[in-house]
Amino acid sequence: MTTGEPALSTWRGRIILILLTYFSVFSYSHIFFMLPPFLRNIGFQPQCVGWIISAFYLAATVTRPSAGWFIERIGIRKTMVTAGSICFFSSLSLALTRHTPAVLYFIRLFMGAGFSVFVVATTTYQSLVIPEQIRGTAFSITSIGGVLTSFTVIPLSEFFICRGWNLPYLLMAPVAALAAICMAFFTTGAR
């Protein structure tokens, strides 16, 4: 590294905040990797489960281009907080409403939209604030946040489902969404 180029250690705090932001938002999404067994346990048929699961990914795909529009109009922090709020209220609705196919499909659409916009805003933020000289390394480090969910929230989700603790399982997502909203404030406010 030549003189004047940023050292990775200079950006350590911001990189850790971004990693925790990714962990929070991917926890929100990955909790629902265990939604099929949950739905099966409460009596849903496989085809219906497939439609409910796909609603999230349909919305996440369709709404992704709109994230840029929101970022340009209201800024990164407001976009993250708004998207995180959509994640919070939709997942809380999923936890507290009657589980019918139509209701779950509708709620999952909102869940996917909020998640997708939040991830795009976080990635945009990271791309803008991390200097080019360390951007690749920083992206490698922050992506660990999404991977950490594979051996934390996913097994915890399965643990709750296997014991029939449905409400604690379903409330994991609103908690993760709240954590993502908090991380949006911390991350975008970091200096």
URGI-V287479 format. One record per run of one state. SS is the DSSP state (~ for helix, > for strand, _ for the rest). FROM is the first residue (numbers start at 1). TO is the last residue. If there is no record, write none. Layout:
SS FROM TO
SS FROM TO
This chain:
_ 1 7
~ 8 41
_ 42 45
~ 46 74
_ 75 75
~ 76 96
_ 97 100
~ 101 129
_ 130 131
~ 132 142
_ 143 143
~ 144 151
_ 152 152
~ 153 162
_ 163 165
~ 166 189
_ 190 191
